[in-house]
């Protein structure tokens, strides 16, 4: 029987839950604010739409930064001998591949 200590998985689960809930909460609150302004008749769409070229530029920039952070975490984790190094490597790989996915979507967005 495999015994899994609570401290090995509870922190990542909490971080993932809070990390996902913050943007969702912000989106929900923005919608509530817009609905209240619509009901009062004061709603004016202030945000302008970004051009596809501008979106592609920001996706490329964000992908480069995220891939760089993931690579740094991954390379840095090899210098650590502790048990936590395996979690750092996993985190580094996840962040690296998110960055690579953003970089991979750049040519698709640039064509639009």
VODO-260981 format. One record per residue (C-alpha): y, x, z; residue in one letter. Coordinates in pm, whole numbers, plus 50000, padded with zeros to 5 digits. Layout:
YXZa ...
This chain:
500005000050000x 503425013349906x 506045011950175x 509625009950055x 512335017550306x 515214992950313x 517835020350297x 516465031949961x 517315000049775x 519754979349978x 522894999649897x 522384999149517x 521684961749526x 524854954949725x 526924976949493x 525564959149185x 526204924649333x 529794932649435x 530454952149115x 529454922048905x 531134896049122x 534624911449122x 535264907448745x 533734872548753x 535974862549042x 539034876248859x 538114856548546x 537594824848751x 540934828648930x 542764835048602x 541304802948460x 542344783048767x 545874796848736x 546084787548368x 544784752348438x 547414747548707x 550144758948468x 548844735448196x 548924706048436x 552544714148527x 553484718148161x 554634754048213x 551824771648029x 552834796447763x 550314820647620x 551934854047695x 549134877047591x 549044887747232x 545794894047056x 544964930146992x 544184941146641x 540564950946565x 541674986946507x 543284988046850x 540184973147013x 537994998646835x 540255026746957x 539965015247318x 536195010747290x 535885046247157x 538115059847434x 536265040647705x 532875050547565x 533895087147560x 535075086147920x 532005067348046x 529595090047856x 531395120547994x 531145107548350x 527445099748303x 526805134348161x 528665150548452x 526665130648709x 523415138848532x 524115176248506x 525475177748861x 522385161149003x 520195190048894x 521965212749143x 520955190449436x 517565195249596x 517715164949825x 515845132449769x 519065115649663x 519075136649343x 516625112949173x 519005083749232x 521915104349099x 519925112448786x 519105075848735x 522745066048789x 523875093448553x 521465081748284x 522565045648319x 526255054748293x 525555078848006x 523735052447803x 526445026547868x 528935051547727x 526675058647429x 526345021247364x 530145018147358x 530385047947124x 527695032446904x 529645000146877x 532775018546762x 531815020446389x 530894983546391x 534234973446543x 536154996746314x 534734979746002x 536014945146104x 
